[in-house]
């Protein structure tokens, strides 16, 4: 849980910095893109469980 909090904190700090520097945010601007990234991660986790199950 600590990693999640630190990642969120780092993301907030980067977002604030980029806005102050008037740069585009280094992240997808829509929620569906964020969900897509989560889907890729979840797919990797599922694939690892399937690999372990059949080994």
Residue pairs with C-beta under 8 A, 6 or more apart in sequence:
11 27
14 26
15 25
15 27
18 24
18 25
18 26
19 25
27 34
28 34
28 36
28 37
